[in-house]
């Protein structure tokens, strides 16, 4: 994930607070994959699971 997305303002409401949802590995709790990065105020989606799949396919 691009760390710049964590500091950028939401294009919908201008809020900088975000909610990060992750799916943790059942065996090793320290490892996980990002599920979504959304604005805490309005719910704008900065990153979704579909974006994650596209990035893996490109690499």
TIMAR-606647 format. One record per atom (N, C-alpha, C, O): y, z, x. Coordinates in steps of 0.001 Angstrom, whole numbers, padded with zeros to 6 digits, always signed. Example, Ala and Ser with C-alpha at 12.3 -4.5 7.8 and 13.67 -1.06 7.14 Angstrom:
# TIMAR-606647
-005690+007800+013190/-004500+007800+012300/-003300+007800+013200/-003319+008465+014236/-002250+007080+012850/-001060+007140+013670/+000030+007870+012900/+001138+008039+013409/
END
This chain:
# TIMAR-606647
-001176+000000+000844/+000000+000000+000000/+001233+000000+000885/+001269+000669+001918/+002221-000737+000484/+003487-000807+001185/+004275+000484+000925/+004576+000804-000225/+004603+001216+001980/+005324+002485+001819/+006733+002289+001272/+007319+003226+000730/+007278+001097+001404/+008603+000810+000859/+008641+000962-000650/+009690+001279-001210/+007522+000742-001316/+007461+000881-002769/+007667+002331-003207/+008113+002582-004327/+007347+003277-002342/+007511+004682-002700/+008976+005082-002795/+009316+005987-003556/+009841+004431-002044/+011257+004776-002034/+012123+003897-002925/+013284+004224-003170/+011582+002796-003409/+012422+001882-004180/+012666+002396-005597/+011833+003084-006185/+013832+002040-006119/+014206+002437-007473/+013463+001572-008485/+013128+000419-008216/+013218+002151-009642/+012590+001420-010731/+013567+000374-011251/+014724+000702-011515/+013133-000885-011405/+014038-001922-011913/+014392-001725-013391/+015382-002282-013866/+013600-000947-014112/+013850-000721-015535/+014871+000392-015772/+015815+000216-016542/+014683+001553-015102/+015534+002711-015410/+016291+003269-014203/+017184+004097-014380/+015960+002837-012977/+016657+003303-011782/+016126+004611-011217/+016666+005108-010229/+015088+005181-011810/+014503+006445-011352/+013690+006216-010076/+013094+005151-009913/+013658+007202-009167/+012870+007094-007946/+011570+007898-008014/+010756+007820-007094/+011361+008666-009079/+010139+009462-009225/+008992+008567-009665/+009139+007749-010574/+007839+008731-009006/+006683+007898-009304/+005431+008754-009444/+005351+009856-008902/+004457+008228-010179/+003159+008863-010333/+002123+007953-009694/+002034+006768-010014/+001340+008526-008782/+000299+007780-008085/-001050+008255-008600/-001365+009442-008524/-001844+007333-009122/-003188+007658-009597/-004180+007028-008633/-004053+005864-008254/-005187+007838-008240/-006189+007372-007284/-007583+007659-007808/-007792+008606-008567/-008523+006843-007401/-009933+007093-007694/-010549+007623-006403/-010578+006921-005393/-011042+008862-006435/-011600+009486-005242/-013071+009142-005083/-013797+008983-006064/-013493+009031-003838/-014894+008791-003516/-015693+010042-003870/-015296+011145-003493/-016789+009899-004572/-017584+011043-005029/-018172+011834-003861/-018265+013060-003925/-018566+011141-002804/-019191+011822-001676/-018164+012417-000719/-018323+013549-000263/-017120+011665-000417/-016091+012104+000526/-014764+012169-000218/-014093+011148-000367/-014385+013320-000676/-013195+013494-001511/-011896+013095-000804/-010888+012839-001463/-011913+013040+000516/-010696+012679+001257/-010389+011192+001154/-009259+010778+001413/-011375+010383+000780/-011194+008941+000691/-011034+008525-000759/-011710+009047-001646/-010143+007589-000991/-009949+007098-002350/-009242+005770-002345/-008746+005316-001313/-009199+005148-003506/-008490+003890-003651/-007378+004068-004670/-007527+004803-005646/-006279+003400-004439/-005133+003486-005334/-005441+002751-006627/-005867+001597-006610/-005226+003418-007734/-005434+002798-009034/-004126+002252-009579/-004063+001103-010015/-003071+003080-009557/-001790+002582-010051/-000651+003426-009502/-000826+004602-009183/+000508+002810-009397/+001746+003460-009003/+002753+003131-010096/+003174+001983-010236/+003138+004148-010871/+004005+003924-012018/+005236+004815-011955/+005227+005860-011304/+006295+004390-012638/+007512+005180-012752/+007208+006384-013640/+006614+006233-014708/+007612+007575-013206/+007356+008791-013975/+008188+008860-015242/+007803+009518-016208/+009321+008187-015239/+010232+008278-016385/+009907+007253-017476/+009764+007623-018642/+009791+005972-017115/+009622+004939-018146/+008242+004286-018146/+007903+003579-019095/+007435+004505-017102/+006088+003949-017064/+005980+002561-016460/+004916+001946-016534/+007059+002044-015859/+007019+000735-015201/+005924+000739-014128/+005836+001687-013348/+005099-000294-014077/+003979-000367-013128/+004414-001099-011869/+004706-002294-011904/+004456-000371-010749/+004784-000965-009454/+003542-001609-008840/+003627-002673-008225/+002390-000960-009010/+001138-001440-008437/+000009-001089-009397/-000053+000018-009932/-000887-002059-009605/-002004-001851-010520/-003318-002157-009792/-003292-002701-008688/-004467-001817-010391/-005751-002144-009755/-005929-003648-009526/-006586-004052-008566/-005358-004469-010387/-005457-005915-010208/-004745-006365-008935/-005209-007271-008244/-003609-005722-008628/-002880-006038-007395/-003728-005694-006174/-003733-006434-005190/-004439-004580-006239/-005304-004140-005151/-006410-005169-004903/-006721-005475-003752/-007002-005701-005966/-008064-006706-005829/-007523-007985-005213/-008194-008605-004387/-006316-008388-005603/-005711-009603-005051/-005484-009464-003554/-005721-010404-002795/-005019-008277-003125/-004769-008044-001692/-006064-008121-000896/-006081-008679+000201/-007154-007566-001435/-008438-007602-000737/-008967-009030-000645/-009525-009423+000379/-008793-009798-001705/-009266-011181-001711/-008502-012049-000722/-009075-012970-000141/-007223-011772-000522/-006395-012550+000408/-006761-012269+001864/-006605-013134+002725/-007248-011056+002135/-007594-010686+003519/-008986-011042+003798/-009471-010813+004906/
END
